Amino acid sequence: MLTPLERVNNLLSDLRIAPVDFDAVFAGKNSLSPLECIELFLLEEQRLRILKQNLLRRKRANLPAEKALNSFDFGFQRSVSKEQMLRLSDMTWVEQAYNICFLGPPGVGKTHLALSLVVQGLDLGYSVAFESLNNLMTILKTAEISGSSKRRLEYLRKAALIVVDEVGFMPLTPGEANLFFSFVSAMAEKTSLIITSNKGFDEWADFLGDATITTAILDRLIHHCEIINMTGNSYRLEHHQSITGDS
């Protein structure tokens, strides 16, 4: 014969609710009324479901790393202020489908700041995604023949915030430029994009290969957008030199 605890956990399984450590939940609370016990149980179930949802969102986000704003060296990188980033960290711009573009040479912290914003978005419950432009092109080109690419593209279309990293590092073919235009157009007014690029907008036609399509992409991208131009030396190179003593 099953014990009461086993019967309860079987009922939870039938309801697709994870088994509960009742000893931990009700430790030191033996004086609770039946209704208070139910409330405490439901609060614990709510906490566990939120935790599970957070973990699932992080897995789907596909971040290369989690970065925090307080770990960014604003003393080294002075072309963007901590106050500016703290203002963006309230994430209200995501509700308005605004975009952010971090422009500047390699190593100045563009991806770090982008990741700090999407981590904040995850913590606030937004569905987010991270893709390099190269990975995004692979997804777009293979969505009709690859199940994994199709599923990823479906997730991207539903996300509230997407980072497209390393825009401009490699030239695009005419077909890829058209796919990028279609993607940006589909996201416009619906999904916030964070773009990191080592090229200024006046150089985008060079790697996109077509002035007309460049204008069309930028028109949709910067219609509602905060543009952050970052300058200076590479933090990684400067840090490496300081460690090795190179001049």
Secondary structure, DSSP 8 states (H G I E B T S, - for coil): ---HHHHHHHHHHHTT-----HHHHTTT-TT--HHHHHHHHHHHHHHHHHHHHHHHHHHHHT-S----GGGS-TTT--SS-HHHHHHHTT-HHHHTT-EEEEE-STTSSHHHHHHHHHHHHHHTT--EEEEEHHHHHHHHHHTTT-HHHHHHHHHHHH-SEEEEEEETSS---HHHHHHHHHHHHHHTTTSEEEEEESS-GGGHHHHH--HHHHHHHHHHHSTTEEEEE--S--HHHHHHHHHHT--
